[in-house]
Amino acid sequence: MRLPVIIALLALATSAAAQGSKADYDRAFQYGKITAGKVLNRSLKPHWATNSSSLCYHRELAGGGHEFIAVNPESGRRATAFDHAKLTAALEQAGEKNLSTERLPLEQLAFSADGKQLEFRCRGKSWQCNLAGYELRPSPAPAGPDQAPARPPAKKDDRPPRPGRGGTSPDGRWRAFVKDFNLWLADTSSRDETQLSRDGREGDAYGDQLFWSPDSKKLVAVRVEKGQEHKVHLVESSPKDQLQPKLISYNYLKPGDKLPHPRPQLFDAATKQQIPVGDELFPNPFTEHGGMDIRWERDSARFTFSYNQRGHQVFRVIGVDSISGAGKAIVNEECATFFDYSGKQFLQWLDETRELIWMSERAGWNHLYLYDTATGRVKNQITRGDWAVRAVEKVDEAARQIWFRAGGLRPGQDPYHLHHGRVNFDGTGLTVLTEGDGSHTIEFSPDRRFFIDMYSRVDLAPVHELRRTGDGKLVCELERADWSGLLKGGWRAPERFVAKGRDGGTDIYGVIHRPTNFDPTKKYPVIEYIYAGPQDSFVPKKFGPQHGGWAQEMAELGFIVVQMDGMGTSNRSKKFHDVCWKNLGDGGFPDRIAWIKAAAAKYPQLDLARVGIYGGSAGGQNSTRALLAHGDFYKAGVSDCGCHDNRMDKIWWNEQWMSWPVGPHYDEQSNVTQAKNLQGKLLLIVGELDKNVDPASTMQLANALVKADKDFDLLVVPGGGHGSGESPYGKRRRADFFVRHLLGVEPRHD
């Protein structure tokens, strides 16, 4: 009986040694090379006839070759575009050598309207081929969509003159300029000069922002009270060009700093008088550089601009009467939390109809609205429903239609999947153009009658379809990417997983990465790859063995790696997003922990006694916060270039979510002030030349940990910038850290 026992013990020892072994490290750090080039037809390069009457693309073949496929967009009929062997022979007869039938280097293919002639380029030469007999003759370069035809002569522009954005008025009569901090006006004929303003001074001066009305009668100049300079100083310890260190200093505004204060000033050119403009509607603008998007209306009756109030709870589009100087809010957004100006702002003026299109979350989801610019009244909500517009792609004023991308358009699918749609200005005629269960990218034919739709998921290789633009209906499937080469190599797709969040009702979406040598009879430590920045959502949605490659690399070392988007991140409802407001320390952790526990309940291979976490930048802030606020769950963390105190990081990102003025909530949610609560093992990584997040943020955290007598590891990368933890050395140190502290073995990578 002793022999079977010995064999079993040897097998167990071999299994334990396999985790963190050299083979695991080799597989992890060569993951990109192992998966590269193993998927056929991930993308298609279409060649359209100018009138969209025909489509041709090349189809990748196993072994590295390709063939050309022709498609009739009307019928959906697909066929080999031509006889590849005959065309190869014709090219060789014309002097081209060393050609392969399955590797013809053809570009810019264009078929004649009757399909009997083919024009193309091969090795820099242009050819025309009669497909009946495969006779070749040189030709001018084909002028299809791949090579735009010569432009026709420009038409006469009958539009009214554009407002001047420089010193000279549109009619050429006046020249405005700044001298001694004030605005002056010169008559271009007589050269007489008149001082228009007398309130400019050093530190509160007129500058080069000058905007003439189209009729040349009025002028807006911007006077800017100077903000403060905030210098950040870095020491490059090991410069390449000298022995001694270098001091690097640059301006870097942080939350609470004094900003430039621009104010539009209105002047009458004929009377040389200033028309007072009250600033009641725009008392405290948020602008890092003092710029204003001044815009004159065509009839010169008023000028407009956008106003983002500091704290981001008020955003207005303001019109100012050119005669009285009175201001009026055309659009007025006043929010209980924040207006997401950095990610969900869209404004398009419709001059012909005196309307504008506006984006807002006022109804709880990100949607589009049509405004009457004369009255400031909402004419109608354009899009509506429990889904979110993600981007406007095209506004067709003539057809009064909007083309857009959105998440959540297809019920039953992942709400982060991007779909494409079209809607009329009045909110009618909503047409969802894309259908398949995945995230979509589309490319239109030259006349936009058709489009190629490519969609995929993390667990579905790309599918390419040809669809009609009018109704989104399928013409034909073009290709499905072939991932058999990946699967033969042992690759396994991430698993999509959904669980309820902190409220027990909201779905939280994520993915699970398992090692390619996954053994369902074993238990694996769990590592969360986190980035909880409120500016976006971050779990990968599209197919790609390299997307989320960092997560899969880590998994190959013997871990199960998870990612999910918790509350406080973007692209869901306003309520979902609002969790981050003045609350970045939350990081969505109540949702994340609930999600991981739900995954472990379904998959007992997840060992919740060994949970780690890592991330960079905002993810670096999050991963440290996990050990400070949830150290009973997370046992080890690696934080790269973290913005550990939101008072230390760039002004726009932090005030967008943490608001202004800087208050006690900044202090309470700082990793620095919470350093005394550290539990578990922590590795901090920072590049000494990080110009994105001040490296002092990490060093101040290190100082607080020292003062609190907490054990931690610190890696400062000489000469390293933002994201030094993703350098080869940084990734290896991170891997070693988790192998030691979660697997409990010494790394073996050499």
Secondary structure, DSSP 8 states (H G I E B T S, - for coil): -HHHHHHHHHHHHHHHHHTT-HHHHHHHHTHHHHHTT--B-SS---EE-TTSS-EEEEEE-TTS-EEEEEE-TTT--EEESS-HHHHHHHHHHTT--S--GGG--EEEEEE-TTS-EEEEEETTEEEEEETTTTEEEE-----STTS-----------S------SSB-TTSSEEEEEETTEEEEEETTT--EEE-----BTTEEEEEEEEE-TTSSEEEEEEEE-----EEEEEESS-SS-SS-EEEEEE---TT----EEEEEEEETTTTEEE----TT-SSB--SS-----EE-TTSSEEEEEEEBTTSSEEEEEEEETTT--EEEEEEEE-SS---TTTS--EEEEGGGTEEEEEE-TTSS-EEEEEETTTTEEEEESS-SSSEEEEEEEEETTTTEEEEEEES-STTS-TTSEEEEEEETTS---EE---SSSEEEEEE-TTSSEEEEEEEETTEEEEEEEEETTT--EEEEEEE-B-HHHHHTT----EEEEEE-TTSSSEEEEEEE--TT--TTS-EEEEEE----TTS--S--S--TTTTHHHHHHHTTT-EEEEE--TTSSSS-HHHHHTTTT-GGGTTHHHHHHHHHHHHHH-TTEEEEEEEEEEETHHHHHHHHHHHH-TTT--EEEEES---STTSS-HHHHHHHH-SS--HHHHHT-TTTTGGG--SEEEEEEETT-SSS-THHHHHHHHHHHHTT---EEEEETT--TTGGGSHHHHHHHHHHHIIIII-S-----
